[in-house]
Amino acid sequence: KVMSLQDDEGFILDGFPRNHNQADALDEALARRSGKLDKVVFINVPEQELIRRLGQRYSCRQCQVPHTVDDAGNQGTAIPKCKYCGGELYQRVDDKPGPVKRRVRVYQAETLPLLDYYRERGLLADISGTDTVAEVNKQVLSALGWVSKAAQPE
């Protein structure tokens, strides 16, 4: 899909590339259309925080909208219903602590080495993912050279 974009159209990839082979393939594909990456954004979240956040991630079986369910507020009670359609919320198997830890290990082995690859090319923006959502959003926009409307003077 990326290769079918017009030259003046940008794109954002999330979770790709995951390893050096994919990074090389992306570079080759972009070079064929005289393109290149402008920026690689790494949102750094500590492992324990990832486990906590993913442990709170649920999705609606009906409308698929993701929800955050705080375990502290639901101890001994049923998981709430979807706030949009009233459907049942469920947790993906790979969002439970054991699978998350395995996913983190694969990430550390295969994807983390790409950070140095992109850092050496001057493309890496390293952002703390422990800040507020608004602050992380602001830092991502800044790293991409975008200015939010809220930050513009009137």
Backbone as JSON Lines, residues from 0, in Angstrom:
{"i":0,"aa":"K","n":[0.82,-1.2,0.0],"ca":[0.0,0.0,0.0],"c":[0.86,1.26,0.0]}
{"i":1,"aa":"V","n":[1.92,1.25,0.8],"ca":[2.8,2.42,0.89],"c":[3.36,2.75,-0.49]}
{"i":2,"aa":"M","n":[3.67,1.72,-1.26],"ca":[4.3,1.95,-2.56],"c":[3.33,2.58,-3.56]}
{"i":3,"aa":"S","n":[2.03,2.55,-3.28],"ca":[1.06,3.13,-4.2],"c":[0.75,4.59,-3.87]}
{"i":4,"aa":"L","n":[1.34,5.13,-2.82],"ca":[1.1,6.53,-2.46],"c":[1.77,7.46,-3.45]}
{"i":5,"aa":"Q","n":[1.21,8.65,-3.58],"ca":[1.83,9.69,-4.39],"c":[3.1,10.16,-3.7]}
{"i":6,"aa":"D","n":[4.02,10.74,-4.48],"ca":[5.3,11.17,-3.93],"c":[5.16,12.18,-2.79]}
{"i":7,"aa":"D","n":[4.13,13.01,-2.83],"ca":[3.98,14.03,-1.79],"c":[3.12,13.56,-0.61]}
{"i":8,"aa":"E","n":[2.71,12.3,-0.62],"ca":[1.91,11.75,0.48],"c":[2.82,11.06,1.48]}
{"i":9,"aa":"G","n":[2.62,11.33,2.74],"ca":[3.4,10.68,3.78],"c":[2.66,9.48,4.35]}
{"i":10,"aa":"F","n":[3.32,8.79,5.25],"ca":[2.71,7.63,5.89],"c":[3.39,7.38,7.22]}
{"i":11,"aa":"I","n":[2.69,6.67,8.08],"ca":[3.23,6.26,9.37],"c":[3.08,4.75,9.47]}
{"i":12,"aa":"L","n":[4.16,4.07,9.82],"ca":[4.14,2.63,10.05],"c":[4.18,2.4,11.55]}
{"i":13,"aa":"D","n":[3.35,1.52,12.05],"ca":[3.31,1.21,13.48],"c":[3.68,-0.25,13.67]}
{"i":14,"aa":"G","n":[4.79,-0.5,14.37],"ca":[5.21,-1.87,14.62],"c":[5.96,-2.5,13.47]}
{"i":15,"aa":"F","n":[6.43,-1.71,12.54],"ca":[7.18,-2.2,11.39],"c":[8.23,-1.17,11.04]}
{"i":16,"aa":"P","n":[9.43,-1.58,10.74],"ca":[9.95,-2.95,10.69],"c":[10.25,-3.49,12.09]}
{"i":17,"aa":"R","n":[10.24,-4.82,12.21],"ca":[10.5,-5.47,13.49],"c":[11.9,-6.08,13.58]}
{"i":18,"aa":"N","n":[12.6,-6.17,12.44],"ca":[13.95,-6.74,12.46],"c":[14.76,-6.16,11.3]}
{"i":19,"aa":"H","n":[16.05,-6.5,11.27],"ca":[16.94,-5.93,10.24],"c":[16.52,-6.32,8.83]}
{"i":20,"aa":"N","n":[16.07,-7.56,8.63],"ca":[15.64,-7.97,7.29],"c":[14.49,-7.1,6.8]}
{"i":21,"aa":"Q","n":[13.53,-6.84,7.67],"ca":[12.4,-5.99,7.29],"c":[12.85,-4.55,7.06]}
{"i":22,"aa":"A","n":[13.79,-4.07,7.87],"ca":[14.3,-2.71,7.69],"c":[15.01,-2.58,6.34]}
{"i":23,"aa":"D","n":[15.8,-3.58,5.99],"ca":[16.49,-3.56,4.69],"c":[15.48,-3.6,3.55]}
{"i":24,"aa":"A","n":[14.46,-4.44,3.67],"ca":[13.43,-4.53,2.62],"c":[12.68,-3.21,2.48]}
{"i":25,"aa":"L","n":[12.4,-2.55,3.6],"ca":[11.73,-1.25,3.55],"c":[12.62,-0.22,2.86]}
{"i":26,"aa":"D","n":[13.9,-0.19,3.23],"ca":[14.83,0.75,2.59],"c":[14.88,0.54,1.08]}
{"i":27,"aa":"E","n":[14.96,-0.73,0.67],"ca":[15.02,-1.05,-0.77],"c":[13.74,-0.63,-1.48]}
{"i":28,"aa":"A","n":[12.6,-0.91,-0.87],"ca":[11.32,-0.54,-1.48],"c":[11.19,0.97,-1.61]}
{"i":29,"aa":"L","n":[11.59,1.69,-0.59],"ca":[11.51,3.16,-0.64],"c":[12.49,3.72,-1.67]}
{"i":30,"aa":"A","n":[13.68,3.13,-1.76],"ca":[14.68,3.6,-2.72],"c":[14.18,3.42,-4.16]}
{"i":31,"aa":"R","n":[13.43,2.35,-4.41],"ca":[12.89,2.12,-5.76],"c":[11.96,3.23,-6.2]}
{"i":32,"aa":"R","n":[11.36,3.9,-5.25],"ca":[10.48,5.02,-5.62],"c":[11.08,6.36,-5.2]}
{"i":33,"aa":"S","n":[12.41,6.37,-5.04],"ca":[13.16,7.59,-4.69],"c":[12.69,8.18,-3.38]}
{"i":34,"aa":"G","n":[12.37,7.33,-2.43],"ca":[11.93,7.79,-1.13],"c":[12.87,7.36,-0.03]}
{"i":35,"aa":"K","n":[12.62,7.87,1.16],"ca":[13.41,7.48,2.33],"c":[12.59,7.77,3.58]}
{"i":36,"aa":"L","n":[13.03,7.18,4.67],"ca":[12.38,7.47,5.95],"c":[12.8,8.85,6.43]}
{"i":37,"aa":"D","n":[11.86,9.58,6.99],"ca":[12.17,10.89,7.57],"c":[12.51,10.76,9.04]}
{"i":38,"aa":"K","n":[11.8,9.87,9.74],"ca":[11.95,9.78,11.18],"c":[11.47,8.42,11.66]}
{"i":39,"aa":"V","n":[12.11,7.93,12.71],"ca":[11.68,6.72,13.41],"c":[11.43,7.13,14.85]}
{"i":40,"aa":"V","n":[10.21,6.91,15.32],"ca":[9.84,7.3,16.67],"c":[9.8,6.05,17.54]}
{"i":41,"aa":"F","n":[10.56,6.08,18.63],"ca":[10.58,4.98,19.6],"c":[9.95,5.51,20.88]}
{"i":42,"aa":"I","n":[8.81,4.94,21.26],"ca":[8.16,5.31,22.51],"c":[8.58,4.28,23.54]}
{"i":43,"aa":"N","n":[9.45,4.7,24.44],"ca":[10.1,3.81,25.4],"c":[9.24,3.63,26.65]}
{"i":44,"aa":"V","n":[8.77,2.41,26.86],"ca":[7.95,2.08,28.03],"c":[8.62,0.91,28.74]}
{"i":45,"aa":"P","n":[8.93,1.04,30.04],"ca":[9.56,-0.06,30.78],"c":[8.69,-1.33,30.77]}
{"i":46,"aa":"E","n":[9.36,-2.48,30.84],"ca":[8.68,-3.77,30.74],"c":[7.53,-3.91,31.74]}
{"i":47,"aa":"Q","n":[7.76,-3.56,33.0],"ca":[6.7,-3.72,34.01],"c":[5.49,-2.84,33.69]}
{"i":48,"aa":"E","n":[5.73,-1.67,33.15],"ca":[4.63,-0.79,32.77],"c":[3.87,-1.37,31.57]}
{"i":49,"aa":"L","n":[4.59,-1.96,30.62],"ca":[3.93,-2.62,29.49],"c":[3.02,-3.74,29.98]}
{"i":50,"aa":"I","n":[3.54,-4.56,30.89],"ca":[2.76,-5.67,31.43],"c":[1.5,-5.14,32.13]}
{"i":51,"aa":"R","n":[1.66,-4.07,32.9],"ca":[0.51,-3.48,33.6],"c":[-0.52,-2.96,32.6]}
{"i":52,"aa":"R","n":[-0.07,-2.19,31.62],"ca":[-0.99,-1.59,30.66],"c":[-1.7,-2.65,29.82]}
{"i":53,"aa":"L","n":[-0.94,-3.61,29.32],"ca":[-1.57,-4.63,28.48],"c":[-2.51,-5.51,29.3]}
{"i":54,"aa":"G","n":[-2.2,-5.67,30.59],"ca":[-3.09,-6.42,31.47],"c":[-4.43,-5.73,31.68]}
{"i":55,"aa":"Q","n":[-4.49,-4.45,31.38],"ca":[-5.73,-3.68,31.54],"c":[-6.46,-3.49,30.21]}
{"i":56,"aa":"R","n":[-5.88,-4.04,29.13],"ca":[-6.47,-3.83,27.8],"c":[-7.51,-4.91,27.49]}
{"i":57,"aa":"Y","n":[-8.7,-4.47,27.22],"ca":[-9.81,-5.35,26.84],"c":[-10.43,-4.8,25.56]}
{"i":58,"aa":"S","n":[-11.12,-5.66,24.83],"ca":[-11.81,-5.24,23.61],"c":[-13.25,-5.72,23.67]}
{"i":59,"aa":"C","n":[-14.11,-5.01,22.97],"ca":[-15.52,-5.39,22.9],"c":[-15.68,-6.48,21.83]}
{"i":60,"aa":"R","n":[-16.38,-7.55,22.19],"ca":[-16.62,-8.63,21.23],"c":[-17.51,-8.18,20.08]}
{"i":61,"aa":"Q","n":[-18.36,-7.18,20.3],"ca":[-19.28,-6.74,19.26],"c":[-18.67,-5.68,18.35]}
{"i":62,"aa":"C","n":[-18.21,-4.57,18.92],"ca":[-17.75,-3.46,18.09],"c":[-16.23,-3.36,18.0]}
{"i":63,"aa":"Q","n":[-15.5,-4.21,18.74],"ca":[-14.04,-4.29,18.71],"c":[-13.32,-3.06,19.28]}
{"i":64,"aa":"V","n":[-14.05,-2.14,19.88],"ca":[-13.43,-0.94,20.46],"c":[-12.6,-1.35,21.68]}
{"i":65,"aa":"P","n":[-11.34,-0.89,21.75],"ca":[-10.51,-1.21,22.92],"c":[-10.93,-0.4,24.14]}
{"i":66,"aa":"H","n":[-10.75,-0.98,25.31],"ca":[-11.08,-0.34,26.59],"c":[-9.93,-0.6,27.56]}
{"i":67,"aa":"T","n":[-9.76,0.3,28.5],"ca":[-8.83,0.08,29.61],"c":[-9.68,-0.24,30.83]}
{"i":68,"aa":"V","n":[-9.41,-1.41,31.42],"ca":[-10.15,-1.85,32.6],"c":[-9.16,-1.9,33.76]}
{"i":69,"aa":"D","n":[-9.31,-1.0,34.71],"ca":[-8.42,-0.91,35.86],"c":[-8.77,-2.0,36.86]}
{"i":70,"aa":"D","n":[-7.85,-2.96,37.03],"ca":[-8.1,-4.07,37.96],"c":[-8.37,-3.59,39.38]}
{"i":71,"aa":"A","n":[-7.72,-2.52,39.79],"ca":[-7.89,-2.03,41.16],"c":[-9.34,-1.65,41.43]}
{"i":72,"aa":"G","n":[-10.0,-1.12,40.42],"ca":[-11.39,-0.71,40.59],"c":[-12.38,-1.84,40.36]}
{"i":73,"aa":"N","n":[-11.91,-3.01,39.94],"ca":[-12.83,-4.1,39.61],"c":[-12.58,-5.37,40.41]}
{"i":74,"aa":"Q","n":[-11.78,-5.3,41.47],"ca":[-11.49,-6.51,42.24],"c":[-12.78,-7.08,42.8]}
{"i":75,"aa":"G","n":[-13.02,-8.36,42.49],"ca":[-14.19,-9.03,43.0],"c":[-15.47,-8.7,42.26]}
{"i":76,"aa":"T","n":[-15.39,-7.89,41.23],"ca":[-16.59,-7.55,40.46],"c":[-16.39,-7.99,39.02]}
{"i":77,"aa":"A","n":[-17.48,-8.05,38.29],"ca":[-17.42,-8.44,36.89],"c":[-16.77,-7.33,36.06]}
{"i":78,"aa":"I","n":[-16.17,-7.74,34.95],"ca":[-15.62,-6.77,34.01],"c":[-16.79,-5.97,33.45]}
{"i":79,"aa":"P","n":[-16.65,-4.65,33.36],"ca":[-17.76,-3.83,32.86],"c":[-18.07,-4.14,31.39]}
{"i":80,"aa":"K","n":[-19.19,-3.67,30.93],"ca":[-19.61,-3.82,29.54],"c":[-19.02,-2.69,28.7]}
{"i":81,"aa":"C","n":[-19.05,-2.85,27.4],"ca":[-18.58,-1.82,26.47],"c":[-19.37,-0.54,26.69]}
{"i":82,"aa":"K","n":[-18.66,0.57,26.8],"ca":[-19.35,1.84,27.05],"c":[-19.99,2.4,25.78]}
{"i":83,"aa":"Y","n":[-19.74,1.77,24.63],"ca":[-20.33,2.26,23.38],"c":[-21.54,1.45,22.94]}
{"i":84,"aa":"C","n":[-21.44,0.1,23.03],"ca":[-22.55,-0.72,22.53],"c":[-23.1,-1.68,23.58]}
{"i":85,"aa":"G","n":[-22.48,-1.72,24.77],"ca":[-22.95,-2.62,25.82],"c":[-22.5,-4.05,25.66]}
{"i":86,"aa":"G","n":[-21.64,-4.3,24.68],"ca":[-21.15,-5.66,24.43],"c":[-20.21,-6.15,25.51]}
{"i":87,"aa":"E","n":[-19.94,-7.46,25.46],"ca":[-19.04,-8.1,26.41],"c":[-17.59,-7.71,26.1]}
{"i":88,"aa":"L","n":[-16.83,-7.39,27.15],"ca":[-15.41,-7.11,26.98],"c":[-14.62,-8.39,27.23]}
{"i":89,"aa":"Y","n":[-13.55,-8.56,26.47],"ca":[-12.68,-9.72,26.66],"c":[-11.23,-9.28,26.55]}
{"i":90,"aa":"Q","n":[-10.35,-10.09,27.14],"ca":[-8.92,-9.82,27.07],"c":[-8.27,-10.82,26.13]}
{"i":91,"aa":"R","n":[-7.48,-10.32,25.2],"ca":[-6.76,-11.21,24.3],"c":[-5.79,-12.07,25.09]}
{"i":92,"aa":"V","n":[-5.61,-13.3,24.67],"ca":[-4.7,-14.22,25.36],"c":[-3.29,-13.64,25.4]}
{"i":93,"aa":"D","n":[-2.85,-12.99,24.32],"ca":[-1.48,-12.48,24.29],"c":[-1.3,-11.18,25.06]}
{"i":94,"aa":"D","n":[-2.35,-10.69,25.73],"ca":[-2.22,-9.52,26.6],"c":[-2.11,-9.91,28.07]}
{"i":95,"aa":"K","n":[-2.06,-11.2,28.35],"ca":[-1.88,-11.68,29.74],"c":[-0.39,-11.69,30.05]}
{"i":96,"aa":"P","n":[0.0,-11.64,31.34],"ca":[1.41,-11.46,31.73],"c":[2.41,-12.42,31.08]}
{"i":97,"aa":"G","n":[2.15,-13.71,31.05],"ca":[3.1,-14.67,30.47],"c":[3.39,-14.39,29.01]}
{"i":98,"aa":"P","n":[2.35,-14.33,28.17],"ca":[2.58,-14.01,26.76],"c":[3.21,-12.63,26.54]}
{"i":99,"aa":"V","n":[2.84,-11.66,27.36],"ca":[3.44,-10.32,27.21],"c":[4.94,-10.41,27.46]}
{"i":100,"aa":"K","n":[5.34,-11.14,28.49],"ca":[6.78,-11.29,28.78],"c":[7.5,-11.96,27.62]}
{"i":101,"aa":"R","n":[6.88,-12.96,27.0],"ca":[7.49,-13.61,25.84],"c":[7.59,-12.63,24.67]}
{"i":102,"aa":"R","n":[6.55,-11.84,24.45],"ca":[6.58,-10.84,23.38],"c":[7.69,-9.82,23.62]}
{"i":103,"aa":"V","n":[7.87,-9.43,24.88],"ca":[8.93,-8.47,25.21],"c":[10.3,-9.08,24.91]}
{"i":104,"aa":"R","n":[10.5,-10.36,25.22],"ca":[11.8,-11.01,24.95],"c":[12.09,-11.03,23.45]}
{"i":105,"aa":"V","n":[11.1,-11.37,22.64],"ca":[11.27,-11.37,21.18],"c":[11.58,-9.95,20.71]}
{"i":106,"aa":"Y","n":[10.86,-8.98,21.24],"ca":[11.09,-7.58,20.89],"c":[12.52,-7.17,21.22]}
{"i":107,"aa":"Q","n":[12.98,-7.54,22.42],"ca":[14.34,-7.17,22.83],"c":[15.39,-7.81,21.92]}
{"i":108,"aa":"A","n":[15.15,-9.04,21.51],"ca":[16.13,-9.75,20.67],"c":[16.11,-9.26,19.23]}
{"i":109,"aa":"E","n":[14.93,-8.99,18.68],"ca":[14.83,-8.7,17.26],"c":[14.69,-7.22,16.91]}
{"i":110,"aa":"T","n":[13.93,-6.49,17.71],"ca":[13.59,-5.12,17.33],"c":[14.49,-4.08,17.98]}
{"i":111,"aa":"L","n":[14.85,-4.26,19.24],"ca":[15.71,-3.26,19.9],"c":[17.0,-2.98,19.15]}
{"i":112,"aa":"P","n":[17.65,-3.99,18.53],"ca":[18.87,-3.68,17.76],"c":[18.64,-2.67,16.64]}
{"i":113,"aa":"L","n":[17.42,-2.54,16.17],"ca":[17.13,-1.55,15.12],"c":[17.28,-0.12,15.62]}
{"i":114,"aa":"L","n":[17.14,0.08,16.93],"ca":[17.26,1.44,17.46],"c":[18.63,2.02,17.14]}
{"i":115,"aa":"D","n":[19.69,1.24,17.36],"ca":[21.03,1.73,17.04],"c":[21.18,1.98,15.54]}
{"i":116,"aa":"Y","n":[20.61,1.1,14.74],"ca":[20.64,1.24,13.27],"c":[20.05,2.59,12.87]}
{"i":117,"aa":"Y","n":[18.9,2.93,13.41],"ca":[18.25,4.19,13.06],"c":[18.89,5.38,13.78]}
{"i":118,"aa":"R","n":[19.41,5.17,14.98],"ca":[20.11,6.24,15.7],"c":[21.35,6.67,14.92]}
{"i":119,"aa":"E","n":[22.12,5.69,14.42],"ca":[23.33,5.98,13.65],"c":[23.02,6.75,12.37]}
{"i":120,"aa":"R","n":[21.84,6.57,11.83],"ca":[21.43,7.26,10.61],"c":[20.78,8.62,10.92]}
{"i":121,"aa":"G","n":[20.72,8.97,12.21],"ca":[20.14,10.25,12.61],"c":[18.63,10.32,12.46]}
{"i":122,"aa":"L","n":[17.97,9.17,12.47],"ca":[16.53,9.13,12.25],"c":[15.72,8.9,13.52]}
{"i":123,"aa":"L","n":[16.38,8.51,14.61],"ca":[15.65,8.06,15.8],"c":[15.26,9.21,16.72]}
{"i":124,"aa":"A","n":[13.98,9.24,17.07],"ca":[13.47,10.12,18.12],"c":[13.06,9.22,19.27]}
{"i":125,"aa":"D","n":[13.71,9.35,20.4],"ca":[13.47,8.5,21.57],"c":[12.57,9.26,22.54]}
{"i":126,"aa":"I","n":[11.37,8.75,22.76],"ca":[10.36,9.45,23.56],"c":[9.97,8.59,24.75]}
{"i":127,"aa":"S","n":[9.86,9.22,25.91],"ca":[9.44,8.49,27.11],"c":[7.94,8.19,27.04]}
{"i":128,"aa":"G","n":[7.61,6.91,27.13],"ca":[6.22,6.51,27.11],"c":[5.58,6.49,28.48]}
{"i":129,"aa":"T","n":[6.3,6.97,29.49],"ca":[5.73,7.0,30.84],"c":[5.09,8.35,31.16]}
{"i":130,"aa":"D","n":[5.24,9.31,30.26],"ca":[4.58,10.61,30.43],"c":[3.08,10.47,30.17]}
{"i":131,"aa":"T","n":[2.35,11.53,30.36],"ca":[0.91,11.5,30.08],"c":[0.69,11.29,28.59]}
{"i":132,"aa":"V","n":[-0.5,10.83,28.24],"ca":[-0.84,10.63,26.83],"c":[-0.67,11.95,26.07]}
{"i":133,"aa":"A","n":[-1.12,13.04,26.66],"ca":[-1.02,14.35,26.01],"c":[0.44,14.73,25.77]}
{"i":134,"aa":"E","n":[1.3,14.47,26.75],"ca":[2.72,14.82,26.62],"c":[3.4,13.93,25.58]}
{"i":135,"aa":"V","n":[3.1,12.65,25.58],"ca":[3.68,11.74,24.58],"c":[3.23,12.18,23.19]}
{"i":136,"aa":"N","n":[1.96,12.5,23.05],"ca":[1.44,12.97,21.77],"c":[2.17,14.23,21.31]}
{"i":137,"aa":"K","n":[2.36,15.15,22.22],"ca":[3.07,16.4,21.91],"c":[4.5,16.12,21.44]}
{"i":138,"aa":"Q","n":[5.18,15.2,22.13],"ca":[6.56,14.86,21.77],"c":[6.63,14.15,20.41]}
{"i":139,"aa":"V","n":[5.67,13.28,20.14],"ca":[5.65,12.59,18.84],"c":[5.43,13.6,17.73]}
{"i":140,"aa":"L","n":[4.45,14.48,17.9],"ca":[4.19,15.5,16.88],"c":[5.42,16.38,16.66]}
{"i":141,"aa":"S","n":[6.08,16.76,17.74],"ca":[7.28,17.58,17.63],"c":[8.39,16.83,16.89]}
{"i":142,"aa":"A","n":[8.59,15.56,17.23],"ca":[9.62,14.76,16.57],"c":[9.37,14.64,15.07]}
{"i":143,"aa":"L","n":[8.09,14.63,14.69],"ca":[7.73,14.53,13.28],"c":[7.71,15.88,12.58]}
{"i":144,"aa":"G","n":[7.97,16.94,13.35],"ca":[7.99,18.27,12.77],"c":[6.61,18.86,12.59]}
{"i":145,"aa":"W","n":[5.63,18.29,13.28],"ca":[4.26,18.79,13.2],"c":[3.99,19.65,14.41]}
{"i":146,"aa":"V","n":[3.15,20.64,14.24],"ca":[2.74,21.49,15.36],"c":[1.25,21.3,15.54]}
{"i":147,"aa":"S","n":[0.85,20.98,16.75],"ca":[-0.58,20.79,16.99],"c":[-1.29,22.14,16.96]}
{"i":148,"aa":"K","n":[-2.56,22.13,16.62],"ca":[-3.34,23.37,16.57],"c":[-3.39,24.03,17.93]}
{"i":149,"aa":"A","n":[-3.39,23.24,18.99],"ca":[-3.44,23.79,20.34],"c":[-2.18,24.58,20.68]}
{"i":150,"aa":"A","n":[-1.06,24.23,20.04],"ca":[0.21,24.89,20.34],"c":[0.42,26.15,19.51]}
{"i":151,"aa":"Q","n":[-0.42,26.37,18.5],"ca":[-0.25,27.52,17.63],"c":[-0.86,28.76,18.28]}
{"i":152,"aa":"P","n":[-0.16,29.9,18.17],"ca":[-0.72,31.15,18.72],"c":[-1.94,31.56,17.91]}
{"i":153,"aa":"E","n":[-2.87,32.22,18.58],"ca":[-4.11,32.66,17.89],"c":[-3.93,33.99,17.23]}
